[in-house]
């Protein structure tokens, strides 16, 4: 039974010769043997002094010597006695007699380009060539097999057609194998590159590990030096105290000893009148000397023990637990961040949120995503993505309630949301002039509530608040007004041009005014000239109604002209332009 096709065959009187021969394999082996024989039969030059000799190019039939081209020109020139010698191709050369190649001497008939192989004959009919292919038996047959044999009722096809069909199928399958082989080669290249990357990354990680451990050792060495300095200072302090006490006690002891010796000499005197003359003073002196040795005077002020205790056990435990996080804790999505409510706050229409990861969290965090709703119960939207744990969002609506939440992410994915925190913006706007966005020629004072300028050209300064809905009104007081300048009051976008008068670009809506009249200006278009100007002490009011989407100006409490601008939508900031001849202060806002 064939292990591949699982067909069973019975042997007849021919034995193993009764099996079909693998003619294709025979042809391949024959071509291989012919190629080796031709390579082995290649004639070599017989006069070469090289090793190995060069292949022979010619054979002299008279000398019967093989020459390569160089040796033939050097040793057998075509002149003199060699002129009549006949040079022929060497044996085995395509041009030599019997050298094989092309259609040989046996050509024609059943021989072709395949080295003169005979066409195969039928195994059962020796005189017949194969002409058909039995699809049922999967074997070539001759016409007598169809007429007399068992293949008469089988499905048969032309041998050439089936040969081309199977050859095409084999070529197609070979293309697939070739593609897979190409992928395998690329994969091998990838694996070899991976080997190199692993080697390089291993060296990098080793260097990083050495650097981190060296940093720990350096930190420990520095801390050791600090602790040794503390011990040295403590030792020097104790020694100084003891030496001071020794010197003090030595002095007192010397004084007491002298006093005792003097008193003993006085006691030896037998003159009562002389004794009584100094006895009172001497008794007081002895008592004072005795009082100097109060309780504790003869006790050391410091102890020999050092009140310094170093607890290195936690550090040793940390060192013993020092290991790669990935080895102990598989990388998963980060846990829920914890909002730090004590740090979350609102100011005007800005909110500040802070958060942190829970303690003992071993999962790495690559960043955070902060989401905020629209202040009207709408859907959440991303307002910040980054690594910081503190974020301030500006330009929100006044008198609005916002919901905020945060989540963390890493290479494994995005973690769950934190709890939602509710933040209420201010009911009424409060702002000052913004020094961070003002032109560099603007000069602010009075806690950023008063503005003037260093330049004769108009410069722009914005307020710190941004309005997107609601009704807002603020007033500005003209503190100084010299030489009839044209200050401009109004609103602007955050990206307004700040080195020219307010209203000359499309990012600002303003009223500019002199001492007699005023104009409204937007995109450098002047409209609605109105009588009535400003002077020192005047008050300019700005009414921004974002419910009706219009802007109105007032001078000294009286409306200046019609509503200046309509269909104003978006986010606006209070704005002012002035030069060095004007000084303006914020009065009130709501």
C-alpha positions in Angstrom: 0.0 0.0 0.0 1.3 3.4 -0.9 1.7 5.6 2.1 0.9 8.7 0.1 -2.0 7.8 -2.1 -3.1 4.8 0.0 -3.6 2.7 -3.1 -3.1 -1.1 -2.8 -1.4 -3.0 -5.6 -0.8 -6.7 -6.2 2.5 -8.0 -7.6 2.4 -10.1 -10.7 5.1 -12.3 -12.3 7.2 -9.2 -13.0 7.5 -8.5 -9.3 8.7 -4.9 -8.5 9.1 -4.2 -12.2 5.4 -4.3 -12.4 5.1 -0.9 -10.6 5.1 2.2 -12.6 8.5 3.8 -12.9 8.9 7.4 -11.8 10.1 8.6 -15.1 10.2 12.3 -14.0 12.6 11.4 -11.2 14.7 9.3 -13.6 14.9 12.3 -16.0 16.0 14.6 -13.2 18.7 12.1 -12.1 19.8 11.6 -15.6 20.2 15.4 -16.2 22.1 15.7 -12.9 24.5 12.9 -13.9 25.0 14.3 -17.3 25.8 17.7 -15.8 28.3 16.2 -13.4 29.9 14.1 -16.1 30.2 17.1 -18.4 31.8 19.1 -15.6 34.2 16.3 -14.7 35.1 15.8 -18.4 36.0 19.4 -19.0 39.5 19.3 -20.6 42.3 21.2 -18.8 45.4 22.8 -20.3 48.4 20.5 -20.2 51.0 23.3 -20.2 49.6 25.6 -17.5 51.8 26.4 -14.5 48.7 27.6 -12.6 46.9 25.5 -10.0 44.4 24.4 -11.0 45.1 24.6 -14.7 42.9 26.7 -17.0 40.2 25.0 -19.1 41.6 23.9 -22.5 40.6 26.0 -25.5 42.1 24.0 -28.4 43.6 20.6 -29.1 46.5 20.2 -31.5 45.8 17.1 -33.5 49.4 16.7 -34.6 51.0 17.4 -31.1 48.0 15.8 -29.3 48.4 18.5 -26.6 45.6 20.6 -25.0 46.2 24.3 -24.7 44.4 27.2 -23.0 44.2 30.4 -24.9 47.2 32.0 -23.2 49.4 28.9 -23.5 48.4 28.4 -27.1 49.6 31.9 -28.0 52.8 31.4 -26.0 53.8 27.8 -26.8 52.0 27.0 -30.1 51.8 30.1 -32.3 50.2 29.7 -35.7 53.5 30.3 -37.5 56.7 28.5 -38.4 56.6 24.7 -38.0 53.2 25.0 -36.2 51.5 26.8 -39.1 50.3 23.6 -40.7 49.1 22.1 -37.5 45.3 21.7 -37.2 43.8 23.1 -34.0 40.4 21.6 -33.0 38.1 22.1 -30.1 38.9 20.0 -27.0 36.8 16.9 -26.2 33.6 17.7 -24.5 33.4 21.2 -26.1 30.1 22.0 -27.8 31.9 22.4 -31.0 33.8 19.1 -30.7 32.7 16.0 -32.6 30.4 14.0 -30.4 30.2 16.8 -27.8 26.4 16.6 -27.4 24.5 19.9 -27.5 21.6 20.9 -29.7 20.3 18.2 -31.9 23.0 15.6 -31.7 23.9 12.9 -34.1 21.1 10.8 -32.8 18.5 13.5 -33.5 15.1 13.1 -34.9 12.6 10.4 -34.2 11.9 10.0 -30.5 14.8 12.2 -29.3 14.6 15.9 -28.5 16.1 18.6 -26.4 16.1 16.6 -23.3 19.4 14.8 -24.1 18.0 12.3 -26.6 15.6 10.5 -24.2 13.2 8.1 -25.8 9.5 8.7 -25.4 8.1 6.4 -22.7 6.1 3.4 -23.8 3.1 1.8 -22.1 4.0 -0.6 -19.3 1.4 -3.1 -20.6 1.9 -2.6 -24.3 5.6 -2.2 -24.9 5.2 -1.0 -28.5 2.7 1.8 -27.8 3.5 5.3 -26.5 1.3 7.0 -24.0 -1.3 9.2 -25.6 -4.1 9.7 -23.1 -4.5 10.2 -19.3 -7.0 8.2 -17.2 -8.6 10.6 -14.7 -10.0 7.8 -12.6 -6.8 5.9 -12.3 -4.6 9.0 -12.4 -2.2 7.3 -14.8 -1.2 7.8 -18.5 -2.5 5.1 -20.9 -2.1 4.2 -24.6 -4.9 3.7 -27.1 -4.8 -0.1 -26.7 -5.5 0.3 -22.9 -8.7 2.2 -23.9 -9.7 -0.5 -26.4 -8.7 -3.7 -24.6 -7.9 -2.9 -21.0 -9.8 -1.7 -17.9 -9.7 1.9 -18.9 -12.3 1.6 -21.6 -15.2 3.1 -19.6 -13.0 5.5 -17.5 -12.9 9.2 -17.9 -9.8 9.9 -20.1 -8.4 13.1 -21.4 -5.6 14.1 -23.8 -2.2 13.6 -22.3 -0.9 17.0 -23.5 -3.9 18.9 -22.2 -3.7 17.2 -18.8 0.1 17.8 -18.8 -0.4 21.5 -19.3 -3.3 21.6 -16.8 -1.3 19.9 -14.1 1.8 21.9 -14.9 -0.3 25.1 -14.5 -1.6 23.9 -11.2 1.9 23.0 -10.0 3.2 26.4 -11.1 0.3 28.1 -9.2 1.0 26.1 -6.1 4.7 26.7 -6.6 4.0 30.5 -6.7 2.2 30.1 -3.3 5.1 28.2 -1.9 7.5 30.8 -3.3 5.5 33.6 -1.6 5.6 31.7 1.6 9.3 31.1 1.2 9.8 34.8 0.6 7.8 35.6 3.7 9.9 33.0 5.6 13.1 34.7 4.4 11.7 38.1 5.5 10.7 36.5 8.8 14.2 35.2 9.3 15.6 38.6 8.6 13.1 40.0 11.1 14.2 37.4 13.7 17.8 38.2 13.1 17.0 41.9 13.6 15.1 40.9 16.7 18.2 39.1 17.9 20.2 42.3 17.4 17.5 44.5 19.0 17.3 42.1 22.0 21.1 42.3 22.3 21.1 46.1 22.1 18.1 46.5 24.4 19.7 44.1 26.9 22.8 46.3 26.9 20.7 49.4 27.2 18.7 48.0 30.1 21.9 46.8 31.8 23.4 50.3 31.4 20.1 51.8 32.7 20.1 49.4 35.7 23.7 50.2 36.5 23.0 53.9 36.3 20.0 53.6 38.5 21.8 51.5 41.1 24.8 53.9 40.9 22.3 56.8 41.6 21.0 54.9 44.6 24.5 54.3 45.8 25.4 57.9 45.3 22.2 59.0 47.1 23.0 56.6 50.0 26.6 57.9 50.1 25.4 61.5 50.3 22.9 60.6 53.0 25.7 58.8 54.8 27.8 61.9 54.7 25.0 64.0 56.0 24.3 61.6 58.9 28.0 61.4 59.7 28.1 65.2 59.8 25.2 65.2 62.3 27.0 62.7 64.4 30.2 64.8 64.3 28.3 67.9 65.3 26.6 66.1 68.1 29.9 64.7 69.4 31.6 68.1 69.2 28.6 69.7 71.0 28.8 67.1 73.8 32.6 67.5 74.1 32.3 71.3 74.3 29.6 71.1 77.0 31.7 68.7 79.0 34.9 70.7 78.6 33.0 73.9 79.6 31.7 72.1 82.7 35.2 70.8 83.5 36.7 74.2 83.3 33.9 75.8 85.3 34.0 73.0 88.0 37.8 73.3 88.1 37.6 77.0 88.7 35.0 76.6 91.4 37.0 73.8 93.0 40.1 75.9 93.1 38.2 78.8 94.6 36.6 76.6 97.2 39.9 74.9 98.1 41.6 78.3 98.6 38.7 79.5 100.7 38.8 76.3 102.9 42.6 76.6 103.5 42.1 80.3 104.4 39.3 79.5 106.8 41.4 76.7 108.5 44.2 79.2 109.0 41.7 81.7 110.4 40.3 79.1 112.8 43.8 78.5 114.2 44.1 82.1 115.3 43.5 82.7 119.1 42.8 86.4 118.9 39.0 86.8 119.5 38.8 90.4 118.5 40.7 89.8 115.3 38.6 86.8 114.5 35.3 88.6 115.1 36.5 91.4 112.9 36.3 89.2 109.8 34.1 86.3 110.9 30.8 87.7 109.6 32.1 88.4 106.2 34.0 85.1 106.1 30.9 83.2 107.1 28.8 84.8 104.4 31.6 84.1 101.9 31.6 80.4 102.8 27.8 80.3 102.6 27.9 81.8 99.2 30.6 79.4 98.1 28.4 76.5 99.4 25.4 77.8 97.6 27.3 77.7 94.3 27.4 73.9 94.6 23.6 73.6 94.1 21.8 70.4 93.3 22.8 69.3 89.8 26.0 71.3 89.7 27.9 68.1 90.3 26.0 66.2 87.6 27.1 66.1 84.0 25.0 68.3 81.7 25.2 65.8 78.9 25.1 62.0 78.6 27.7 59.9 77.0 25.0 58.3 75.0 23.9 59.8 71.7 20.2 60.5 71.2 20.4 59.5 67.6 18.8 56.3 66.3 19.0 55.3 62.7 16.2 53.0 61.5 17.6 51.4 58.4 15.2 48.4 58.4 12.6 50.0 56.0 15.3 50.9 53.6 16.8 47.4 53.8 13.3 45.9 53.1 12.9 48.3 50.1 16.3 47.2 48.8 15.4 43.6 49.2 12.0 44.2 47.4 13.7 46.2 44.6 12.7 44.3 41.4 11.4 44.9 38.0 7.7 45.7 38.2 6.9 43.6 35.1 8.2 40.5 36.8 5.7 40.7 39.6 2.8 42.7 38.3 1.4 42.1 34.8 0.7 45.4 33.0 -3.0 46.0 32.9 -5.1 49.1 32.4 -4.7 51.7 35.2 -7.1 51.8 38.1 -9.6 54.5 38.8 -8.0 57.9 39.5 -8.9 59.7 42.7 -10.2 63.3 42.5 -8.6 65.5 45.1 -11.6 67.5 46.0 -9.7 69.8 48.4 -7.7 71.1 45.4 -10.7 71.4 43.0 -12.0 74.9 42.8 -13.7 77.5 40.6 -12.8 81.1 39.9 -15.0 83.3 37.7 -15.6 81.1 34.6 -12.5 78.9 35.2 -12.4 75.6 37.0 -9.3 73.8 38.3 -9.3 70.0 38.9 -6.7 67.8 40.6 -6.4 64.1 40.8 -4.0 61.3 41.8 -3.6 57.6 41.4 -4.6 55.4 44.4 -1.7 54.3 46.7 0.0 50.9 46.1 -0.9 51.1 42.4 1.7 49.2 40.5 0.3 49.6 37.0 2.2 52.2 34.9 0.3 55.3 33.8 1.2 57.0 30.5 -1.3 59.9 30.7 -4.8 61.1 31.7 -7.9 62.1 29.9 -10.0 64.8 31.5 -13.6 65.2 30.3 -16.1 68.0 30.9 -19.7 68.4 29.9 -21.1 71.5 28.2 -22.5 73.0 31.5 -26.0 72.3 30.4 -26.3 68.5 31.1 -24.9 67.6 27.6 -22.4 65.0 26.6 -18.9 64.9 27.9 -16.0 66.0 25.7 -12.2 65.7 26.1 -10.7 68.9 27.4 -7.2 67.7 28.4 -4.9 64.7 27.5 -1.5 64.6 29.1 0.6 63.5 32.0 -0.2 66.3 34.5 -2.5 65.7 37.4 -3.6 69.3 37.7 -5.6 71.1 35.0 -7.3 74.5 34.7 -10.0 75.1 32.1 -10.8 78.7 31.1 -13.6 80.3 29.1 -16.5 78.5 30.6 -20.0 79.9 31.0 -20.8 82.0 34.1 -23.5 80.8 36.5 -23.3 77.3 35.1 -22.9 73.8 36.6 -20.3 71.5 35.0 -19.6 67.8 35.5 -16.0 66.6 35.2 -14.4 63.2 35.3 -11.0 61.7 34.5 -9.5 58.4 33.5 -6.0 57.1 33.0 -4.4 55.2 30.1 -1.3 53.2 29.3 -0.1 50.7 26.7 -2.7 48.2 27.7 -5.6 50.5 27.3 -7.8 53.0 29.0 -8.9 52.6 32.6 -12.3 53.3 34.1 -13.7 56.8 34.8 -13.3 58.4 38.2 -16.3 59.6 40.2 -17.9 62.7 38.7 -17.3 66.0 40.4 -19.8 68.9 40.1 -18.4 72.5 39.8 -20.3 75.7 39.8 -18.9 78.8 38.0 -19.4 82.3 39.5 -22.7 84.0 39.2 -21.2 87.3 38.4 -18.0 88.0 36.4 -15.0 89.4 38.2 -11.9 90.4 36.2 -8.9 92.6 35.9 -6.6 93.5 33.1 -4.6 90.6 32.0 -0.8 91.2 32.2 0.1 87.9 30.5 -1.7 88.7 27.2 -1.3 92.5 27.2 1.1 94.3 24.7 4.5 94.8 26.2 4.0 98.6 26.0 1.0 98.4 28.4 1.7 99.4 32.0 -0.7 98.0 34.6 -1.0 99.1 38.3 -3.5 99.1 41.2 -3.6 95.3 41.2 -4.0 95.2 37.4 -7.1 97.4 37.5 -5.5 100.5 36.0 -3.9 100.6 32.6 -1.8 103.1 30.7 0.8 102.9 27.9 4.5 103.8 27.2 3.9 104.3 23.5 2.3 107.1 21.5 0.8 104.3 19.3 -2.4 102.5 20.4 -1.9 99.2 22.3 -4.4 96.6 23.3 -5.0 95.0 26.7 -7.6 92.3 27.5 -9.6 91.4 30.6 -9.0 88.1 32.4 -12.6 86.9 31.9 -14.2 85.4 28.9 -17.9 85.6 28.1 -19.9 83.2 26.0 -23.5 83.6 27.3 -25.5 85.8 29.6 -25.7 89.6 30.1 -22.5 91.4 31.2 -21.8 95.1 32.0 -18.7 96.8 33.1 -17.5 100.4 33.4 -14.2 102.1 32.9 -13.1 105.4 34.4 -10.9 107.8 32.5 -8.2 108.8 35.0 -6.1 110.9 32.7 -6.8 112.4 29.2 -4.2 114.6 27.6 -3.8 115.9 24.0 -7.2 114.6 22.8 -6.3 110.9 22.1 -8.7 108.2 20.8 -9.1 105.4 23.3 -11.2 102.5 22.2 -13.4 100.4 24.4 -15.1 97.1 23.6 -14.7 93.3 23.3 -12.3 91.1 21.4 -11.2 87.5 20.7 -8.2 86.1 22.5 -6.1 86.3 19.3 -6.8 90.0 18.6 -4.0 92.0 17.1 -2.5 94.1 20.0 -0.3 96.6 18.3 -3.0 98.8 16.8 -6.3 100.4 17.7 -9.0 98.1 18.9 -11.5 97.3 16.1 -9.1 97.6 13.1 -9.1 93.8 12.6 -11.9 91.2 12.5 -11.2 90.0 16.0 -12.5 93.1 17.9 -15.7 95.2 18.2 -15.1 98.6 19.7 -16.1 102.2 20.2 -13.3 104.7 19.8 -13.9 108.2 21.2 -12.2 111.6 21.4 -13.2 114.7 23.4 -16.1 115.6 21.0 -17.5 112.5 19.2 -17.3 108.7 18.9 -17.4 106.0 16.2 -18.1 102.3 16.2 -15.4 100.2 14.5 -15.0 96.6 13.3 -12.7 95.3 10.5 -11.4 98.9 10.2 -15.0 100.0 9.2 -16.1 103.2 11.0 -19.9 103.6 11.5 -22.4 105.7 13.5 -20.6 108.9 14.3 -22.2 110.2 17.4 -21.6 113.5 19.2 -20.3 113.5 22.7 -16.8 112.6 23.9 -14.8 111.9 27.0 -12.5 113.8 29.2 -10.7 113.3 32.5 -13.2 111.8 35.0 -15.6 110.4 32.4 -17.1 106.9 32.7 -17.5 104.5 29.7 -19.9 101.6 30.1 -19.9 98.4 28.0 -23.1 96.2 27.9 -22.6 92.8 26.3 -25.9 91.0 25.9 -25.2 87.5 24.6 -28.8 86.5 25.0 -29.8 89.0 22.4 -26.3 89.0 20.8 -25.7 92.7 20.7 -23.2 95.2 22.1 -24.1 98.7 23.5 -21.9 101.5 24.8 -22.6 104.2 27.4 -20.8 107.5 28.3 -21.4 108.9 31.8 -24.5 106.7 32.2 -26.1 107.7 28.8 -26.4 105.4 25.9 -23.9 106.4 23.1 -25.8 106.0 19.8 -27.8 102.9 18.9 -26.8 99.4 19.7 -23.3 99.2 18.2 -23.1 95.7 17.0 -25.6 92.8 16.5 -25.3 89.1 15.8 -22.2 88.8 18.0 -21.7 85.2 18.9 -18.8 83.2 20.4 -16.4 83.8 23.3 -15.4 87.4 24.0 -13.1 89.1 26.4 -13.3 92.8 27.6 -10.8 94.8 25.7 -9.3 98.3 25.6 -6.8 100.2 23.4 -5.0 103.3 24.5 -1.7 105.3 24.2 0.5 107.1 26.7 -1.9 110.1 26.8 -4.7 108.1 28.5 -5.0 106.2 31.8 -8.1 104.1 32.4 -9.3 102.1 35.5 -11.9 99.4 35.9 -14.8 100.6 38.1 -17.4 97.9 38.3 -18.6 94.9 36.4 -21.4 92.5 36.6 
